[in-house]
Structure formats: C-alpha cells, structure tokens
Amino acid sequence: MRLVAPFLAVLACACSAPVPAPAPVPTAVSAVAEQAPPSTPEPVARAIGPFEVPFDAKRTVYFAIPPSAHGPHRVIANLHGLCNPPGYACGYWTSAGSEQGFLVCPSGNSTCGPGSFNAPTWTEGDDAIDRDLEHAIATVDSQYPAEMTREGGVLTGFSRGAYAAAHIATLHPGRWPYLLLTEADVPLDARALRAAGVRAVALVAGEIGSQIVGERRTYEKLRSQGFPARLWIMPGAGHYYSGNIDDIMREALAWLVRSDEAPDAADAH
C-alpha cells in the first residue's frame, strides 16, 4: 500500500500535463495572400472600323482608328477624287492606314448626281477643302480624346484630291511633313517642298493609267534634287486601285514615316 501514493502522484502529473494545441488551419484570406498576384491581361485590340459620322449639316467623315487606344497616333488624312467616295478612296486600305494612325477621309462638298450613285465630289477650291479637312479631323479627334497627334502627319489624295493635298501642304508649312499622292501628275519641286516642311513624298500610279509617265518624271526629278521620293506602281491598274492596294499603301506609309532615318533608301518600286 505504500506504493499507491507515489504511483497516483505520477499519474496525476501525467494527466495534468498540457496538451499541445493543434496547428492553425490557414484561413481563406491567408491562403489567397500567399498566392502569386494575378498577371495583368493583355489589352484586347479594338475594331478599327471603318466608321462614319457627320462633320457638318450635310456631310460625313469616313474614318478608321488604330487597334490600340494607347496613343498618341498620327493623323493620316485622305482627300478623294471627283465622283469618288471616301468608301473607295480610303475604304480599300483601312487596314494599312489604321496600322500607322487615324485614317480620316472627309466627303466632298457636292455630289455627282443620281447617275453616279450620288457620289461625293469637289466643286470648291483648295482653301475651302483645307478648311473642310480640318473640320473633319477635329470631329474625329473629339471622338477619341488624347489619342490623336498632329506630329508626323501624312496627307494623301487620289486624283483631284492629290492635287489639293500638294497645295494644302504649302499653305501650312510643317503641318504635313509627308505626302502620298495617287494617280495624279502633280508638278513638284524639292525647293518648294522643303519650304513647306515636307520631308518625303510617296507617289502611286496605275501601271496602265495616264498618270504614270508624269509621276515617274516627277519621281526622277525629285531624286535628282536629293529629295526623298519613291514611286509605287499598281499592277494592271488604270485610274483606279489595283487589288493589292492595301499592301502598297502599307509599304508606302511605312517608308514615309521612317524616311527621315534612312533617306537614301528612297527608290522606285
């Protein structure tokens, strides 16, 4: 019986010893906190258009936008020809245009009547066309605030629109450093172009059209004067676009905007 007390004492000590607490189970909040932060999703490219909105009481501006909203993006303005709607003059190369900036194409001040599907045309002078163009650009700019820049602007034109474009560039020295003139034998001179702040000229002519001879002569003249110029030929085309016009415009626009970096790269194509 003398052994009972010590045994009970040992048993009491063993029973009263503290039991280790179980490890805490991570809560939902702590589990989330231990995970790596989610990666930022890549921006989704937006639709480039084309779109069309009014820019005065009777006319619309046809335009395409860059696939990215991160700007600023340059203006690429186009002036169509006689009885030649923006849907044709710009519509066949909206992809190429939107890759380089905002493609802005105002409709002319008049129409050719029902016999020509009421197509837009120009009956006003170049000064008025210039004002209309600026109004159209401002209209598109207001739709996409802080995305458009006038730096490095490209002014393009088809036929009558090309003649107007070349003149408009001289009205605002430095505003249009790049010209892209299609199907128009526009007389150009390096001295006058430099005075207007024009830094390079791209010419586009139909292979079987009436303008190719004059455009080739102008190209050769500008090259002889040391001015960056290049001529693209539309295969099998007359006074209209060839089937690969989007590719031609893509190449011409890319050449124009990088011509300052490599002016010696200018040549006939």
C-alpha atoms as one frame of an Amber mdcrd trajectory, in Angstrom:
protein
   0.000   0.000   0.000   2.963   2.302   0.449   3.482   2.290  -3.373  -0.009
   3.563  -4.162   0.559   7.190  -3.304   3.696   7.661  -5.403   2.017   5.921
  -8.355  -1.048   8.107  -8.076   1.198  11.163  -7.883   2.983  10.205 -11.080
  -0.351   9.508 -12.773  -1.701  12.868 -11.672   1.308  14.657 -13.108   0.938
  12.859 -16.442  -2.747  13.686 -16.707  -2.322  17.317 -15.872   0.484  17.937
 -18.394  -0.627  20.463 -21.079  -1.689  19.014 -24.432  -0.041  20.728 -27.458
  -2.530  22.872 -29.421  -3.243  21.750 -32.992  -1.587  23.698 -35.790  -3.840
  26.507 -37.051  -5.685  25.868 -40.307  -4.972  28.611 -42.849  -7.984  30.827
 -43.367  -9.295  31.687 -46.824  -7.781  35.173 -46.564  -4.302  33.962 -45.665
  -4.417  31.321 -48.392  -5.209  33.974 -51.011  -2.492  36.250 -49.677   0.117
  33.536 -50.199  -0.764  33.133 -53.876   1.159  34.997 -56.594  -0.596  38.177
 -57.747  -2.633  37.686 -60.937  -0.923  38.755 -64.150  -2.257  41.783 -65.994
  -4.270  40.634 -69.022  -3.059  41.694 -72.426  -5.116  44.567 -73.872  -7.687
  43.402 -76.387  -7.379  45.033 -79.800 -10.433  47.102 -80.707 -12.233  47.153
 -84.023 -10.636  49.597 -86.466 -13.830  50.359 -88.376 -14.411  51.874 -90.821
 -16.808  54.307 -89.177 -18.741  57.312 -90.471 -20.069  60.322 -88.566 -21.413
  63.751 -89.604 -18.969  66.630 -89.603 -21.367  69.272 -90.854 -25.078  69.524
 -91.633 -24.852  67.638 -94.928 -21.623  65.655 -94.972 -19.877  62.833 -93.180
 -16.299  61.892 -92.420 -15.272  58.304 -93.103 -12.505  57.059 -90.824 -10.613
  54.108 -89.357  -8.867  54.025 -85.986  -5.725  52.318 -84.650  -6.342  48.942
 -82.970  -4.759  50.232 -79.751  -6.157  53.090 -77.677  -2.673  53.824 -76.305
  -1.620  56.936 -78.192  -0.849  59.343 -79.412  -1.326  58.245 -83.022  -0.573
  60.357 -86.078  -3.224  61.650 -88.490  -3.348  60.151 -91.974  -5.774  62.327
 -93.937  -7.084  61.454 -97.377  -8.847  63.567 -99.988 -10.868  61.600-102.528
 -11.173  62.403-106.223 -14.042  63.631-108.388 -17.184  61.482-108.115 -15.108
  59.145-105.966 -16.430  58.491-102.444 -14.253  58.047 -99.334 -15.556  54.496
 -99.129 -13.457  53.808-102.227 -10.584  56.264-101.860  -9.956  55.142 -98.265
 -12.047  52.010 -97.883  -9.683  49.745 -99.778  -6.754  50.369 -97.421  -8.248
  50.976 -93.974  -6.121  48.166 -92.555  -2.857  49.721 -93.740  -3.956  53.192
 -92.649  -5.020  52.189 -89.145  -1.665  50.498 -88.554   0.021  53.908 -88.748
  -2.631  56.140 -87.160  -6.087  57.648 -87.608  -7.233  57.470 -91.228  -9.539
  60.477 -91.750 -11.430  60.914 -95.030 -13.977  63.734 -95.397 -16.593  63.626
 -98.144 -16.581  66.366-100.776 -18.740  69.470-100.727 -21.005  68.360-103.596
 -22.255  65.243-105.376 -22.237  63.925-108.924 -25.964  63.246-109.018 -28.100
  60.094-109.176 -26.434  58.855-112.367 -23.202  58.391-110.415 -24.879  56.909
-107.342 -24.835  60.396-105.832 -21.097  60.015-105.173 -19.324  62.883-103.374
 -17.180  65.248-105.417 -15.334  68.547-105.039 -16.530  71.784-106.617 -14.848
  74.149-104.140 -11.301  75.495-104.163  -8.328  74.147-102.252  -8.633  76.733
 -99.459 -12.189  75.534 -98.739 -11.125  71.886 -98.984  -8.420  72.664 -96.438
 -10.989  74.099 -94.007 -13.293  71.120 -94.508 -10.414  68.735 -93.876  -9.532
  70.426 -90.587 -13.182  70.327 -89.529 -13.321  66.586 -90.263 -10.097  65.926
 -88.321 -11.417  67.881 -85.342 -14.630  65.843 -85.431 -12.759  62.537 -85.237
 -10.368  63.923 -82.620 -13.329  64.806 -80.389 -14.488  61.179 -80.528 -11.123
  59.909 -79.250  -9.706  62.499 -76.831  -5.943  62.483 -76.224  -5.366  59.709
 -78.790  -4.536  61.799 -81.861  -1.456  63.884 -82.596  -0.652  66.199 -85.488
   3.041  65.333 -85.230   4.272  63.432 -88.279   1.002  63.835 -90.182   0.556
  62.198 -93.592  -1.620  63.929 -96.202  -2.787  61.696 -99.028  -5.034  62.155
-102.020  -6.433  60.344-105.032  -6.601  62.180-108.390  -8.191  65.621-107.731
  -7.622  65.052-104.041  -3.886  64.584-104.642  -3.611  67.954-106.401  -5.401
  69.582-103.479  -3.180  67.765-100.965   0.027  69.036-102.559  -1.277  72.619
-102.485  -2.651  72.393 -98.942   0.762  71.275 -97.686   2.224  74.580 -98.892
  -0.449  76.585 -97.033   0.733  75.375 -93.622   4.495  74.825 -93.569   5.359
  71.965 -91.245   1.802  70.713 -90.743   2.066  67.904 -93.308   5.629  66.519
 -93.386   4.648  63.524 -95.528   2.715  63.396 -98.800   1.272  60.317-100.511
  -0.167  61.150-103.932  -2.065  58.581-106.013  -2.954  58.774-109.709  -2.050
  62.446-110.126   0.694  64.007-112.221   1.299  66.794-109.715   4.244  69.093
-110.537   6.583  69.025-107.542   9.894  70.688-106.797  12.270  69.903-103.938
  12.822  73.554-103.019   9.097  74.279-102.663   8.535  71.046-100.751  11.281
  71.826 -98.263   9.890  75.348 -97.787   6.548  73.735 -96.919   8.220  71.472
 -94.379   7.558  68.349 -96.453  10.198  65.725 -95.721   9.267  62.897 -98.105
   6.860  62.117-100.943   5.393  58.766-101.984   3.854  58.512-105.446   1.446
  55.774-106.570   0.434  55.242-110.206  -1.538  52.678-112.202   0.589  50.552
-114.499  -1.704  51.164-117.489  -3.032  54.570-116.418  -2.438  58.019-117.896
  -0.570  59.394-114.873   2.372  57.014-114.660   4.581  58.823-117.184   4.283
  62.152-115.386   4.654  60.611-111.942   7.803  58.769-112.994   9.206  62.039
-114.364   8.413  63.804-111.084   9.999  60.994-109.089  13.198  61.177-111.144
  13.303  64.973-110.789  12.959  64.858-107.012  15.612  62.168-106.718  17.991
  64.243-108.853  17.386  67.138-106.455  18.328  64.948-103.492  14.770  64.815
-102.134  13.417  61.603-100.559  10.844  60.236-103.011   9.620  56.841-104.063
   7.265  55.566-106.745   4.940  52.570-106.424   3.274  51.014-109.466  -0.171
  49.421-109.130  -0.036  46.304-111.361  -2.649  46.120-114.094  -4.430  49.259
-112.865  -5.532  52.362-114.728  -7.172  55.295-112.958  -8.256  53.009-110.146
  -6.752  50.875-107.401  -5.086  47.538-108.007  -6.205  44.523-105.990  -3.131
  44.766-103.738  -3.608  48.434-102.815  -3.702  47.668 -99.089  -0.225  46.132
 -99.328   1.077  49.013-101.450  -0.259  51.614 -99.025   1.130  49.683 -96.063
   4.589  49.716 -97.601   4.349  53.347 -98.760   3.187  54.611 -95.353   5.872
  52.640 -93.523   8.512  54.045 -95.846   7.284  57.605 -95.421   7.329  57.637
 -91.637  10.821  56.156 -91.451  12.300  58.126 -94.364  13.989  60.587 -92.007
  16.004  57.725 -90.556  17.203  56.402 -93.920  16.634  58.956 -96.702  18.998
  57.092 -99.012  16.556  54.199 -99.076  14.256  56.124-101.421  13.929  54.427
-104.779  11.432  53.300-107.398   9.383  50.242-106.587
